[in-house]
Amino acid sequence: MTRPEVILTTAGPSIFHAHFSPVSADKPEGAGEVLIAAVRGLDPTRPGLDPSQPFPPYEEDEFCEVNSPV
């Protein structure tokens, strides 16, 4: 079992607005806004993925959700 972690970039944590633009000092999150975090180690997902296959490529309108509350 691994510990989940937010993916870090040179600009900081991979946190995005609902329309997939990065949260930054210039574009901070708003009160009550839903954010997206790029995280590894949050198995399983919906839809389920075959662990022996590579993770599918990122599509803006299609991504896997975590199966349990975060």
Distance bins in CASP14 RR format, pairs under 12 A and 6 or more apart:
PFRMAT RR
TARGET T0000
AUTHOR 0000-0000-0000
RMODE 2
METHOD distances of the structure
MODEL  1
1 41 0 0 0 0 1 0 0 0 0 0 0
1 42 0 0 0 0 0 1 0 0 0 0 0
1 43 0 0 0 0 1 0 0 0 0 0 0
2 39 0 0 0 0 0 1 0 0 0 0 0
2 40 1 0 0 1 0 0 0 0 0 0 0
2 41 1 0 1 0 0 0 0 0 0 0 0
2 42 0 0 0 0 1 0 0 0 0 0 0
2 43 0 0 0 0 1 0 0 0 0 0 0
3 39 0 0 0 0 0 1 0 0 0 0 0
3 40 0 0 0 0 1 0 0 0 0 0 0
3 41 1 0 0 1 0 0 0 0 0 0 0
3 42 0 0 0 0 0 1 0 0 0 0 0
3 43 0 0 0 0 0 1 0 0 0 0 0
4 37 0 0 0 0 1 0 0 0 0 0 0
4 38 0 0 0 0 0 1 0 0 0 0 0
4 39 1 0 1 0 0 0 0 0 0 0 0
4 40 1 0 0 1 0 0 0 0 0 0 0
4 41 1 0 1 0 0 0 0 0 0 0 0
4 42 1 0 1 0 0 0 0 0 0 0 0
4 43 0 0 0 0 1 0 0 0 0 0 0
4 66 0 0 0 0 1 0 0 0 0 0 0
4 68 0 0 0 0 0 1 0 0 0 0 0
4 70 1 0 0 1 0 0 0 0 0 0 0
5 13 0 0 0 0 1 0 0 0 0 0 0
5 14 0 0 0 0 0 1 0 0 0 0 0
5 37 0 0 0 0 0 1 0 0 0 0 0
5 38 0 0 0 0 0 1 0 0 0 0 0
5 39 1 0 0 1 0 0 0 0 0 0 0
5 40 1 0 0 1 0 0 0 0 0 0 0
5 41 1 0 0 1 0 0 0 0 0 0 0
5 42 0 0 0 0 1 0 0 0 0 0 0
6 12 0 0 0 0 1 0 0 0 0 0 0
6 13 1 0 1 0 0 0 0 0 0 0 0
6 14 1 0 0 1 0 0 0 0 0 0 0
6 15 1 0 0 1 0 0 0 0 0 0 0
6 16 0 0 0 0 0 1 0 0 0 0 0
6 23 0 0 0 0 0 1 0 0 0 0 0
6 35 0 0 0 0 0 1 0 0 0 0 0
6 36 0 0 0 0 0 1 0 0 0 0 0
6 37 1 0 1 0 0 0 0 0 0 0 0
6 38 1 0 0 1 0 0 0 0 0 0 0
6 39 1 0 1 0 0 0 0 0 0 0 0
6 40 0 0 0 0 1 0 0 0 0 0 0
6 41 0 0 0 0 0 1 0 0 0 0 0
6 42 0 0 0 0 0 1 0 0 0 0 0
6 70 0 0 0 0 0 1 0 0 0 0 0
7 13 1 0 0 1 0 0 0 0 0 0 0
7 14 1 0 1 0 0 0 0 0 0 0 0
7 15 0 0 0 0 1 0 0 0 0 0 0
7 16 0 0 0 0 0 1 0 0 0 0 0
7 36 0 0 0 0 0 1 0 0 0 0 0
7 37 0 0 0 0 1 0 0 0 0 0 0
7 38 1 0 1 0 0 0 0 0 0 0 0
7 39 1 0 0 1 0 0 0 0 0 0 0
7 40 1 0 0 1 0 0 0 0 0 0 0
7 41 0 0 0 0 0 1 0 0 0 0 0
7 42 0 0 0 0 0 1 0 0 0 0 0
8 14 1 0 0 1 0 0 0 0 0 0 0
8 15 0 0 0 0 0 1 0 0 0 0 0
8 37 0 0 0 0 0 1 0 0 0 0 0
8 38 0 0 0 0 1 0 0 0 0 0 0
8 39 0 0 0 0 0 1 0 0 0 0 0
8 40 0 0 0 0 0 1 0 0 0 0 0
9 15 0 0 0 0 0 1 0 0 0 0 0
9 16 0 0 0 0 0 1 0 0 0 0 0
9 22 0 0 0 0 1 0 0 0 0 0 0
9 24 0 0 0 0 0 1 0 0 0 0 0
9 38 0 0 0 0 1 0 0 0 0 0 0
10 22 0 0 0 0 0 1 0 0 0 0 0
11 22 1 0 0 1 0 0 0 0 0 0 0
11 23 0 0 0 0 0 1 0 0 0 0 0
11 24 1 0 0 1 0 0 0 0 0 0 0
11 25 0 0 0 0 0 1 0 0 0 0 0
11 26 0 0 0 0 0 1 0 0 0 0 0
11 27 0 0 0 0 0 1 0 0 0 0 0
12 22 0 0 0 0 1 0 0 0 0 0 0
12 23 0 0 0 0 1 0 0 0 0 0 0
12 24 0 0 0 0 1 0 0 0 0 0 0
12 25 0 0 0 0 0 1 0 0 0 0 0
12 37 0 0 0 0 0 1 0 0 0 0 0
12 38 0 0 0 0 0 1 0 0 0 0 0
13 22 0 0 0 0 1 0 0 0 0 0 0
13 23 0 0 0 0 1 0 0 0 0 0 0
13 24 0 0 0 0 0 1 0 0 0 0 0
13 29 0 0 0 0 0 1 0 0 0 0 0
13 35 0 0 0 0 0 1 0 0 0 0 0
13 36 0 0 0 0 0 1 0 0 0 0 0
13 37 1 0 0 1 0 0 0 0 0 0 0
13 38 0 0 0 0 1 0 0 0 0 0 0
13 39 0 0 0 0 1 0 0 0 0 0 0
14 20 0 0 0 0 0 1 0 0 0 0 0
14 22 1 0 0 1 0 0 0 0 0 0 0
14 23 0 0 0 0 1 0 0 0 0 0 0
14 24 0 0 0 0 0 1 0 0 0 0 0
14 35 0 0 0 0 0 1 0 0 0 0 0
14 36 0 0 0 0 1 0 0 0 0 0 0
14 37 1 0 0 1 0 0 0 0 0 0 0
14 38 1 1 0 0 0 0 0 0 0 0 0
14 39 0 0 0 0 1 0 0 0 0 0 0
14 40 0 0 0 0 1 0 0 0 0 0 0
14 58 0 0 0 0 0 1 0 0 0 0 0
15 21 0 0 0 0 0 1 0 0 0 0 0
15 22 1 0 0 1 0 0 0 0 0 0 0
15 23 1 0 1 0 0 0 0 0 0 0 0
15 24 0 0 0 0 1 0 0 0 0 0 0
15 27 0 0 0 0 0 1 0 0 0 0 0
15 28 0 0 0 0 0 1 0 0 0 0 0
15 29 1 0 0 1 0 0 0 0 0 0 0
15 33 0 0 0 0 0 1 0 0 0 0 0
15 34 0 0 0 0 0 1 0 0 0 0 0
15 35 1 0 1 0 0 0 0 0 0 0 0
15 36 1 0 0 1 0 0 0 0 0 0 0
15 37 1 0 1 0 0 0 0 0 0 0 0
15 38 1 0 0 1 0 0 0 0 0 0 0
15 39 0 0 0 0 1 0 0 0 0 0 0
16 22 1 0 1 0 0 0 0 0 0 0 0
16 23 1 0 0 1 0 0 0 0 0 0 0
16 24 0 0 0 0 0 1 0 0 0 0 0
16 27 0 0 0 0 0 1 0 0 0 0 0
16 29 0 0 0 0 1 0 0 0 0 0 0
16 33 0 0 0 0 0 1 0 0 0 0 0
16 34 0 0 0 0 0 1 0 0 0 0 0
16 35 1 0 0 1 0 0 0 0 0 0 0
16 36 1 0 1 0 0 0 0 0 0 0 0
16 37 1 0 0 1 0 0 0 0 0 0 0
16 38 1 0 0 1 0 0 0 0 0 0 0
16 39 0 0 0 0 0 1 0 0 0 0 0
16 58 0 0 0 0 0 1 0 0 0 0 0
16 60 0 0 0 0 0 1 0 0 0 0 0
16 63 0 0 0 0 0 1 0 0 0 0 0
17 23 1 0 0 1 0 0 0 0 0 0 0
17 24 0 0 0 0 1 0 0 0 0 0 0
17 27 1 0 0 1 0 0 0 0 0 0 0
17 28 0 0 0 0 1 0 0 0 0 0 0
17 29 1 0 0 1 0 0 0 0 0 0 0
17 30 0 0 0 0 1 0 0 0 0 0 0
17 32 0 0 0 0 0 1 0 0 0 0 0
17 33 1 0 0 1 0 0 0 0 0 0 0
17 34 0 0 0 0 1 0 0 0 0 0 0
17 35 1 0 0 1 0 0 0 0 0 0 0
17 36 1 0 0 1 0 0 0 0 0 0 0
17 37 0 0 0 0 0 1 0 0 0 0 0
18 29 0 0 0 0 0 1 0 0 0 0 0
18 30 0 0 0 0 0 1 0 0 0 0 0
18 32 0 0 0 0 0 1 0 0 0 0 0
18 33 1 0 0 1 0 0 0 0 0 0 0
18 34 1 0 1 0 0 0 0 0 0 0 0
18 35 1 0 0 1 0 0 0 0 0 0 0
18 36 1 0 0 1 0 0 0 0 0 0 0
18 37 0 0 0 0 0 1 0 0 0 0 0
18 60 0 0 0 0 0 1 0 0 0 0 0
18 61 0 0 0 0 0 1 0 0 0 0 0
18 63 0 0 0 0 0 1 0 0 0 0 0
19 27 0 0 0 0 0 1 0 0 0 0 0
19 33 0 0 0 0 0 1 0 0 0 0 0
19 34 0 0 0 0 0 1 0 0 0 0 0
19 35 0 0 0 0 0 1 0 0 0 0 0
19 36 0 0 0 0 1 0 0 0 0 0 0
19 60 0 0 0 0 1 0 0 0 0 0 0
19 61 0 0 0 0 0 1 0 0 0 0 0
20 27 0 0 0 0 0 1 0 0 0 0 0
20 35 0 0 0 0 0 1 0 0 0 0 0
20 36 1 0 0 1 0 0 0 0 0 0 0
20 37 0 0 0 0 0 1 0 0 0 0 0
20 38 0 0 0 0 0 1 0 0 0 0 0
20 58 0 0 0 0 1 0 0 0 0 0 0
20 59 0 0 0 0 0 1 0 0 0 0 0
20 60 1 0 1 0 0 0 0 0 0 0 0
20 61 0 0 0 0 1 0 0 0 0 0 0
20 62 0 0 0 0 0 1 0 0 0 0 0
20 63 0 0 0 0 1 0 0 0 0 0 0
21 27 1 0 0 1 0 0 0 0 0 0 0
21 28 0 0 0 0 0 1 0 0 0 0 0
21 29 0 0 0 0 0 1 0 0 0 0 0
21 33 0 0 0 0 0 1 0 0 0 0 0
21 35 0 0 0 0 0 1 0 0 0 0 0
21 36 0 0 0 0 0 1 0 0 0 0 0
21 60 0 0 0 0 0 1 0 0 0 0 0
22 28 0 0 0 0 0 1 0 0 0 0 0
22 29 0 0 0 0 0 1 0 0 0 0 0
22 35 0 0 0 0 0 1 0 0 0 0 0
22 36 0 0 0 0 1 0 0 0 0 0 0
22 37 0 0 0 0 0 1 0 0 0 0 0
22 38 0 0 0 0 0 1 0 0 0 0 0
23 29 1 0 1 0 0 0 0 0 0 0 0
23 30 0 0 0 0 1 0 0 0 0 0 0
23 33 0 0 0 0 1 0 0 0 0 0 0
23 34 0 0 0 0 0 1 0 0 0 0 0
23 35 1 0 0 1 0 0 0 0 0 0 0
23 36 0 0 0 0 1 0 0 0 0 0 0
23 37 0 0 0 0 1 0 0 0 0 0 0
23 38 0 0 0 0 0 1 0 0 0 0 0
27 33 0 0 0 0 0 1 0 0 0 0 0
27 35 0 0 0 0 0 1 0 0 0 0 0
28 35 0 0 0 0 0 1 0 0 0 0 0
29 35 1 0 1 0 0 0 0 0 0 0 0
29 36 0 0 0 0 0 1 0 0 0 0 0
29 37 0 0 0 0 0 1 0 0 0 0 0
35 70 0 0 0 0 0 1 0 0 0 0 0
36 58 0 0 0 0 0 1 0 0 0 0 0
36 60 0 0 0 0 0 1 0 0 0 0 0
36 63 0 0 0 0 1 0 0 0 0 0 0
36 64 0 0 0 0 0 1 0 0 0 0 0
36 65 0 0 0 0 0 1 0 0 0 0 0
36 66 0 0 0 0 0 1 0 0 0 0 0
36 70 0 0 0 0 0 1 0 0 0 0 0
37 63 0 0 0 0 0 1 0 0 0 0 0
37 65 0 0 0 0 0 1 0 0 0 0 0
37 66 0 0 0 0 1 0 0 0 0 0 0
37 70 0 0 0 0 1 0 0 0 0 0 0
38 55 0 0 0 0 0 1 0 0 0 0 0
38 58 0 0 0 0 1 0 0 0 0 0 0
38 63 0 0 0 0 1 0 0 0 0 0 0
38 64 0 0 0 0 0 1 0 0 0 0 0
38 66 0 0 0 0 0 1 0 0 0 0 0
39 45 0 0 0 0 0 1 0 0 0 0 0
39 63 0 0 0 0 0 1 0 0 0 0 0
39 64 0 0 0 0 0 1 0 0 0 0 0
39 65 0 0 0 0 0 1 0 0 0 0 0
39 66 1 0 0 1 0 0 0 0 0 0 0
39 70 0 0 0 0 1 0 0 0 0 0 0
40 55 0 0 0 0 1 0 0 0 0 0 0
40 64 0 0 0 0 0 1 0 0 0 0 0
40 66 0 0 0 0 0 1 0 0 0 0 0
41 51 0 0 0 0 0 1 0 0 0 0 0
41 55 0 0 0 0 0 1 0 0 0 0 0
41 64 0 0 0 0 0 1 0 0 0 0 0
41 66 0 0 0 0 1 0 0 0 0 0 0
41 67 0 0 0 0 0 1 0 0 0 0 0
41 68 0 0 0 0 0 1 0 0 0 0 0
41 70 0 0 0 0 0 1 0 0 0 0 0
42 49 0 0 0 0 0 1 0 0 0 0 0
42 55 0 0 0 0 0 1 0 0 0 0 0
42 64 0 0 0 0 1 0 0 0 0 0 0
42 65 0 0 0 0 1 0 0 0 0 0 0
42 66 1 0 1 0 0 0 0 0 0 0 0
42 67 0 0 0 0 1 0 0 0 0 0 0
42 68 0 0 0 0 1 0 0 0 0 0 0
42 69 0 0 0 0 0 1 0 0 0 0 0
42 70 1 0 0 1 0 0 0 0 0 0 0
43 49 0 0 0 0 1 0 0 0 0 0 0
43 51 0 0 0 0 1 0 0 0 0 0 0
43 55 0 0 0 0 0 1 0 0 0 0 0
43 64 0 0 0 0 0 1 0 0 0 0 0
43 66 0 0 0 0 1 0 0 0 0 0 0
43 67 1 0 0 1 0 0 0 0 0 0 0
43 68 0 0 0 0 1 0 0 0 0 0 0
44 50 0 0 0 0 0 1 0 0 0 0 0
44 51 0 0 0 0 1 0 0 0 0 0 0
44 64 0 0 0 0 1 0 0 0 0 0 0
44 65 0 0 0 0 0 1 0 0 0 0 0
44 66 0 0 0 0 1 0 0 0 0 0 0
44 67 1 0 1 0 0 0 0 0 0 0 0
44 68 0 0 0 0 1 0 0 0 0 0 0
45 51 0 0 0 0 0 1 0 0 0 0 0
45 55 0 0 0 0 1 0 0 0 0 0 0
45 56 0 0 0 0 0 1 0 0 0 0 0
45 63 0 0 0 0 1 0 0 0 0 0 0
45 64 1 1 0 0 0 0 0 0 0 0 0
45 65 1 0 0 1 0 0 0 0 0 0 0
45 66 1 0 0 1 0 0 0 0 0 0 0
45 67 1 0 1 0 0 0 0 0 0 0 0
45 68 0 0 0 0 1 0 0 0 0 0 0
46 63 0 0 0 0 0 1 0 0 0 0 0
46 64 1 0 0 1 0 0 0 0 0 0 0
46 65 1 0 1 0 0 0 0 0 0 0 0
46 66 1 0 0 1 0 0 0 0 0 0 0
46 67 1 0 1 0 0 0 0 0 0 0 0
46 68 0 0 0 0 1 0 0 0 0 0 0
47 56 0 0 0 0 1 0 0 0 0 0 0
47 62 0 0 0 0 1 0 0 0 0 0 0
47 63 0 0 0 0 0 1 0 0 0 0 0
47 64 1 0 0 1 0 0 0 0 0 0 0
47 65 0 0 0 0 1 0 0 0 0 0 0
47 66 0 0 0 0 0 1 0 0 0 0 0
47 67 0 0 0 0 1 0 0 0 0 0 0
48 55 0 0 0 0 0 1 0 0 0 0 0
48 56 0 0 0 0 0 1 0 0 0 0 0
48 64 1 0 0 1 0 0 0 0 0 0 0
48 65 0 0 0 0 1 0 0 0 0 0 0
48 66 0 0 0 0 0 1 0 0 0 0 0
48 67 1 0 0 1 0 0 0 0 0 0 0
49 55 1 0 0 1 0 0 0 0 0 0 0
49 56 1 0 0 1 0 0 0 0 0 0 0
49 63 0 0 0 0 0 1 0 0 0 0 0
49 64 1 0 0 1 0 0 0 0 0 0 0
49 65 0 0 0 0 0 1 0 0 0 0 0
49 66 0 0 0 0 0 1 0 0 0 0 0
49 67 0 0 0 0 0 1 0 0 0 0 0
50 56 0 0 0 0 0 1 0 0 0 0 0
55 63 0 0 0 0 0 1 0 0 0 0 0
55 64 1 0 0 1 0 0 0 0 0 0 0
56 62 0 0 0 0 1 0 0 0 0 0 0
56 63 0 0 0 0 1 0 0 0 0 0 0
56 64 1 0 0 1 0 0 0 0 0 0 0
57 63 0 0 0 0 0 1 0 0 0 0 0
57 64 0 0 0 0 0 1 0 0 0 0 0
58 64 0 0 0 0 0 1 0 0 0 0 0
END
